[in-house]
Amino acid sequence: MSEALLIKRRGGVAHVTLNRPESLNALNRALTDALTAAFEGFYRDDETRVIVLKGAGRAFCAGLDLKGFDDIPRDGRSVQHGFDTQTRIRDVYKAMRRCPQPIIALVQGSACGGGFSLALASDIRIAGESARMNAAYIRIGLTGCDMGSSYFLPRLVGQAMASELLLTGRFIEAQEAKAIGLVNRVVPDAEMEAAAQPLIDAMLANTPMGLRLTKDAINFSIDAPSLDAAMAMEDRQQVLTAQTADHREALAAFLEKRQPNYADR
């Protein structure tokens, strides 16, 4: 993709690494454009089944690199320039949620502002013991609600805690994040990859279509207007997956007490 973003594929898993360690992986134009292109590209990528998102070095992502965008709204800059920049960065998070593969974020060190939102937009979050996260936007004279934070955070931790974090911009450490349900696991930084592996293995043991449509249904049901609407989506997904060869293979493997083989299906 670019030197700012590294992608390595191994056995159905894409390891996506923010690669600006000297800047704590802060989001500049090259990195945001590469992230958007990568997640949009995954949409039609049938070979990739799980995505692991991580940062090189001692931080996950320290937020926006204010020197990396020369058209952030400032005195003398046009509103249009500011809007173009805002939506350019915003597209990263929209692409992450539209991406059909589950995204596991491995979060160490700083995850601030836009980096915090990268973690929030992921499906599963594993935090290293060094992880420190905050909605830093409000700390630089903006609102705390940016890059999906006002959407993702209340759905993860509830309105009261989300309000506290967004209105204050305070840091939340790894153990507190685990206690409120913001992250799934807390492990030593060096063990994050190992902690993710059982989850990856369990996902890869499921059918490719079943995995994708599960994420699809979760996304839909978070905002479903009613139980009937959510269950109608579930009915649709189940009927679709029941017609696949992978379903027949999964069922046979279950009954025969063996690992399923989804290759070339």
C-alpha positions in Angstrom: 0.0 0.0 0.0 2.6 2.6 1.1 5.5 2.8 3.5 3.1 4.4 6.1 0.9 1.2 6.1 2.1 -2.3 5.9 -0.1 -5.3 5.0 1.0 -8.9 5.3 -1.3 -11.8 4.6 -0.9 -15.2 6.2 -3.5 -17.9 5.9 -6.6 -15.9 5.5 -5.5 -13.2 8.0 -4.4 -9.7 6.9 -2.0 -8.0 9.4 -2.4 -4.3 8.9 0.3 -2.2 10.6 0.4 1.5 11.0 4.0 2.2 10.2 5.0 5.6 11.4 6.6 4.7 14.7 8.8 7.8 14.9 5.5 9.8 15.0 3.7 7.4 17.3 1.8 6.3 14.1 0.0 9.7 14.0 -2.4 10.0 11.0 -1.0 12.0 8.2 -2.4 12.3 4.7 -0.5 9.3 3.3 -1.5 7.0 6.2 -5.2 8.0 6.1 -5.4 7.6 2.4 -3.7 4.2 2.6 -6.1 3.1 5.4 -9.1 4.0 3.4 -7.8 2.3 0.3 -6.9 -0.8 2.3 -10.3 -1.2 4.0 -12.2 -0.4 0.8 -10.1 -3.0 -1.0 -11.0 -5.7 1.6 -14.7 -5.4 0.6 -14.2 -7.6 -2.4 -11.3 -9.6 -1.0 -12.6 -13.2 -0.5 -9.2 -14.5 0.5 -8.9 -12.4 3.6 -11.2 -13.5 6.3 -9.9 -11.8 9.4 -8.0 -8.5 9.8 -5.6 -7.6 12.6 -4.9 -3.9 13.0 -1.9 -2.8 15.0 0.7 0.0 15.3 4.5 -0.3 14.9 6.6 0.7 17.9 5.4 1.8 21.3 2.1 3.3 20.4 -1.1 2.3 18.5 -1.9 5.7 17.1 -1.4 9.1 18.7 -4.2 10.7 16.7 -4.0 13.3 13.9 -0.6 14.5 12.8 -1.4 18.2 12.7 1.7 18.8 10.6 0.7 16.1 8.1 -2.3 18.0 6.8 -1.6 21.4 5.4 -5.3 22.2 4.9 -6.7 21.7 8.4 -9.0 24.7 9.1 -7.0 27.6 10.4 -7.1 31.3 10.1 -7.2 32.1 6.4 -8.2 28.6 5.3 -11.5 28.1 3.6 -14.4 26.2 5.1 -14.4 24.0 2.0 -10.7 23.0 2.5 -11.5 22.1 6.1 -14.6 20.1 5.1 -12.6 18.2 2.4 -9.9 17.3 5.0 -12.5 16.3 7.6 -14.4 13.9 5.3 -11.1 12.5 3.9 -10.1 11.3 7.3 -13.7 10.3 8.2 -13.8 7.9 5.3 -11.3 5.6 7.1 -13.8 4.7 9.8 -16.7 4.3 7.4 -14.6 1.9 5.3 -13.7 -0.1 8.5 -17.4 -0.6 9.4 -18.3 -1.5 5.8 -15.4 -3.9 5.6 -17.0 -7.4 5.9 -14.1 -9.0 7.7 -13.9 -8.9 11.5 -11.2 -6.5 12.7 -9.2 -7.2 15.8 -7.3 -4.1 17.1 -4.1 -4.7 19.2 -3.8 -1.5 21.2 -0.6 -0.6 23.0 0.6 2.8 24.3 -1.3 5.9 23.1 -4.6 5.6 21.2 -5.7 9.2 21.1 -8.3 11.1 19.0 -8.3 9.5 15.6 -6.3 6.5 17.0 -9.0 6.0 19.7 -11.6 6.0 17.0 -9.6 3.3 15.0 -9.9 1.1 18.1 -13.6 1.9 18.5 -14.3 1.1 14.9 -12.8 -2.3 15.2 -14.9 -5.3 16.2 -12.6 -6.7 19.0 -10.1 -4.8 21.0 -7.1 -6.4 22.8 -5.2 -3.9 25.0 -1.6 -4.1 26.1 -1.0 -3.1 29.7 0.5 0.1 28.4 -2.6 1.2 26.5 -3.9 4.7 27.2 -6.9 6.0 25.3 -8.8 9.2 25.1 -11.1 11.3 22.9 -8.4 14.0 22.5 -10.4 16.2 20.2 -11.9 18.2 23.0 -8.5 18.9 24.4 -7.5 21.0 21.4 -10.5 23.2 21.3 -12.8 21.0 19.3 -15.7 18.9 20.4 -15.1 15.4 21.9 -17.4 14.0 19.2 -15.3 13.2 16.1 -14.5 10.3 13.7 -17.4 8.3 15.0 -16.7 8.6 18.7 -20.2 9.8 19.5 -21.6 6.8 17.6 -19.3 4.0 18.7 -18.5 4.9 22.3 -22.1 5.0 23.8 -22.8 1.7 22.1 -19.8 0.1 23.7 -19.9 1.5 27.3 -23.3 3.2 27.6 -24.2 6.9 27.5 -23.1 7.9 31.0 -19.5 6.7 30.7 -19.3 7.8 27.1 -20.4 11.3 28.2 -17.7 11.4 30.8 -15.0 10.4 28.4 -16.1 12.6 25.5 -16.8 15.7 27.7 -13.5 15.6 29.6 -11.1 14.0 27.1 -9.5 12.2 30.1 -7.3 9.2 29.5 -8.6 5.8 30.3 -6.1 3.1 31.1 -6.2 -0.5 30.0 -7.6 -2.0 33.2 -10.4 0.5 33.5 -11.2 0.0 29.8 -11.6 -3.7 30.4 -13.8 -3.1 33.5 -16.3 -1.0 31.5 -16.3 -3.2 28.5 -14.3 -1.0 26.1 -11.8 -3.7 25.5 -12.1 -7.5 25.4 -8.7 -8.4 26.9 -5.8 -6.8 28.7 -2.5 -8.6 28.4 1.2 -7.7 28.5 2.1 -5.8 25.4 4.4 -8.6 24.2 1.5 -11.1 24.4 -1.2 -9.3 22.3 -0.5 -11.3 19.2 -0.7 -14.5 21.2 -3.9 -13.4 22.9 -5.5 -12.7 19.5 -4.6 -16.1 18.0 -7.3 -18.2 19.7 -9.9 -15.7 18.5 -8.5 -15.8 14.9 -8.4 -19.6 15.0 -12.0 -19.8 16.1 -13.1 -17.4 13.4 -11.2 -19.3 10.7 -12.9 -22.5 11.8 -16.3 -20.9 10.8 -17.5 -20.6 7.2 -16.3 -17.5 5.3 -19.9 -16.5 4.4 -21.1 -17.1 7.9 -18.3 -14.9 9.4 -19.0 -12.0 7.0 -22.8 -12.1 7.4 -22.5 -12.3 11.2 -20.6 -9.0 11.2 -23.1 -7.6 8.7 -26.1 -8.6 11.0 -24.4 -7.1 14.1 -23.9 -3.8 12.3 -27.5 -3.8 11.2 -28.9 -4.8 14.5 -27.1 -2.2 16.6 -29.5 0.4 15.0 -32.4 -1.9 14.1 -35.7 -0.1 14.8 -37.3 -3.2 16.4 -36.8 -6.8 17.4 -38.8 -7.8 14.3 -36.4 -5.9 12.0 -33.3 -7.5 13.7 -34.8 -11.0 13.4 -35.8 -10.4 9.8 -32.1 -9.8 9.1 -31.1 -12.9 11.0 -33.7 -15.0 9.0 -32.3 -13.7 5.7 -28.7 -14.5 6.7 -29.5 -18.0 7.9 -31.4 -18.9 4.8 -28.5 -17.6 2.6 -25.8 -19.5 4.5 -27.9 -22.7 4.7 -27.7 -22.9 0.9 -23.9 -23.0 0.7 -21.5 -25.9 0.3 -19.6 -24.5 3.3 -22.6 -25.1 5.5 -22.8 -28.7 4.4 -19.1 -29.1 5.1 -19.3 -27.5 8.5 -22.2 -29.7 9.4 -20.4 -32.9 8.2 -17.3 -31.9 10.1 -19.3 -31.3 13.3 -20.9 -34.7 13.1 -17.7 -36.5 12.1 -15.8 -34.7 14.9 -13.1 -33.3 12.5 -11.9 -29.9 11.4 -13.8 -28.4 8.4 -12.2 -27.8 5.1 -13.4 -24.7 3.3 -10.7 -24.6 0.6 -11.8 -24.1 -3.0 -15.4 -23.7 -2.1 
